[in-house]
Amino acid sequence: MKALWISVAATVALLLLWGAFINYTGEGTAKMTVGIDHAIASAETNQWKEAQDSIDSVSRQWYDRRLVYSLFFDAVSIGEVETSLVRAIAYCRSEEKGSAIAELESLRHLLLFLYENEMITIENIL
């Protein structure tokens, strides 16, 4: 009976930890997505300084949370996000409108995919 209670306690602890991580990830993803959306809107109107400031803010947010993300996300997914982030920054700095918007949209998709992929859902379990 003692082993059962230990198993239940361990399962509850893991679920609470996972829930805290999902909440942390959701908040971070939401903030970064808002920054990406602002960068896209700025790039569409050729306001490159605002686009660069927005994507730099997203970059700071990503690297502030990277250590925690690396504990739960696989290295390939982290590498894909960072590659897309570097490309988006470069395209915004070089003021390449089409490429910047495309890469920002790609980055937005990657961030949302990371968040959705780690949620406990039937789709992810199966």
Stockholm file with secondary structure:
# STOCKHOLM 1.0

chainA/1-126         MKALWISVAATVALLLLWGAFINYTGEGTAKMTVGIDHAIASAETNQWKEAQDSIDSVSRQWYDRRLVYSLFFDAVSIGEVETSLVRAIAYCRSEEKGSAIAELESLRHLLLFLYENEMITIENIL
#=GR chainA/1-126 SS CHHHHHHHHHHHHHHHHHHHHHHHHHHHHHHHHHHHHHHHHHHHTTCHHHHHHHHHHHHHHHHHHHHHHHHHSCHHHHHHHHHHHHHHHHHHHTTCHHHHHHHHHHHHHHHHHHHHHHSCCHHHHC
#=GC SS_cons         CHHHHHHHHHHHHHHHHHHHHHHHHHHHHHHHHHHHHHHHHHHHTTCHHHHHHHHHHHHHHHHHHHHHHHHHSCHHHHHHHHHHHHHHHHHHHTTCHHHHHHHHHHHHHHHHHHHHHHSCCHHHHC
//
